[in-house]
Amino acid sequence: MRFLAKGKLLDIGCGYGFFLNIAQKFNWNVSGVELSRLASEYARRSYQLDIFNGEAEDADYSEHSFNVITFWDVLEHVFNPAAFLNSVHRILKREGLIAFSVPNIDSLVARLYKGKWWTLRPEQHLWHFSPQTLNRLLYEQRFKPLLIAKSPLSGPGFTRVDNIVVLARPIS
């Protein structure tokens, strides 16, 4: 599997811009979307980043304008994950890549802690995903999963034993 080493990258839920700052140093042309005014202003001021303050769907990006779109620990917060992924699909290049993470409701940690699992916060986390439900959601929104890595101690999400890291491409 070959991945791009440069191009246009959008990070949705970019926070204070730390990830985008590093990507920019590796010659990515970066943009971000962030709900928090404080965080987006910090990212602009500290790293001179192009940050849209608001919802990704309101940013009005052109169709097929990004090579890579990331959203780390964001999908569980959005009101409508299917609509969100549909809008991501619209602005992602046909040969582009999405990379994201979500808490794993099917993890050993979630099963051990049950109702006391840290991510069961209905005021913040509107959705909970397992590898199976993510796979289905991705295919329904015209994405082909390339990697759905779950911990413990495997794949790119190995530091979070209750997390899923996903890489996917759009299906035309």
N, C-alpha and C positions, 0 to 999 in steps of 0.2 A: 504494500500500500504506500503510495507516494503522496506527500502533502506539500502544499505551497510553502515557500520560505519568505514570501513577501507579497504585497498587494494591499487591498483596502480591507481594513478590519473594523468592525463595529462591535463594541462591548455594551450590551444592554444591562443596566443596573451597575454601571461602572464605579459607583461610589466615589472615592476620593481620587481615582485615576491611577492608582499604583500599577495595576496590570497594563493599562494603556501606555503609561510612561515607559515601562520596560519594553513593550512591543515596539514603540516608536524608536527606541534605541537600537532595535534590530531591523530598522528600515521599513517597518510597516507604516502605511498611511492610515492613521487611526482616527476614529470618531467614537463618541460615547453618548449614551442616553442615561440620565439619572433623575430620579424623582426629587431627591433632596436638593434644595437650593444651596444649602451650606456646602454639601459635598461637591456639587457641580462647580460652584464658584471657586472652591479650593483647587480642584483639578485644573480649571482654566488658569488661575493665578499662579499656581506652583509649577505646572508643567506645560503651560501654553497649549492646552488640549482643546479640541473642538468638541464641546459637550452640549447636547440638547437637554434642557431642563424640562422634564415632563414625561409623558407616556410615549413609548416607542411608536405606537400607531399614529400619534400626532406629529411626529417628526417630519413627515412628508418627504421621505427619501425616495429617490427615483427607483423604478423597477430595475432589478438585476444590477445593483450598484456596488455590492460588497462581495469580496472573495471569501471572507470568513466572518461569521457572526457568532459571538460568544454571549452566554448569559449564565453566569455562575450563581447558583442558589437563587434563582429568580422565578422559575416556572411555577413553583408551589405557591407563589404570592399573587399571581395574576388571576383576574376574575374569570377569564375564559381561555384556558390553555390552547384549545383548538384554534380559536380566532387569533391568538398571539402567534402560534406557529404558522398559521396561514399568512399573516403579515410579514413574518420573517422570510417565508418562502418567496414572497413577492419581491423583496429587496435583495435577495441572495442571487448571485450569478448562478447560471445553470450548472456549472461545474464547481460550485462553491462548497463550503463545508460549514456546518454548525458544530459547536462544542459547548457543552453545558453540564451542569451538575444539579442534582436534587437529592434530598434525603431519601433513603430507601426504607419504606414501610415494611419491607420483607426482610430486613437485616436481622442478624442475631441480636443486636443491641435492642432494636425495636421490639422483638419478640420477648426478650428477657424483661424489659422495663414496662411493657404493655402500656397501660394508661398513663404512666409516669415518664414516658419517653419524651425527651426534651423538645422534640419538634411538634408535638401535639398541642399546638397553640392556635385555636380557631380564629383568634383575632389577627393572626399573622399568616399562618399557613392554611390556605383555602383548600389545597389539594395534597394528596399523598400518593406517591407512585412506587410501584415495584418495577423490576426489570420487564415483566410481562406487560403491565399496563402502559409503560413508556413505549415499548416496541409497537404495541397496537396503535397508540396515539400517533406515533411518528408515521407509520404506514398510512393511517387515515388522512394525515395532513401532507401526504406525498413526499415523505422523506424515507430514505433507505438507511437504516442503522449500519454503521461500519464497525462500531465498538460500543458495547454496553458493559462497562467494567464495574463490578461491585466488589466491595471489600468483604472480608478482612484480608488485608495484606496482599492484594493483587491489583495489577493495573495502575493507571495514573491516579486513582483516588485512594491509594493505600493508606494515607495518613488519616482518613476519616472512615472508621469502621462501619459507619451507618450511612454511607453516601454512594451514589451512582454517578459515574462520569460517562457521558455519551458523546460520540462523534457520529455525524450522519451527513449524507449528501441528499440534495433534492432529486426527486424523481420527476422527470419532465411530463 
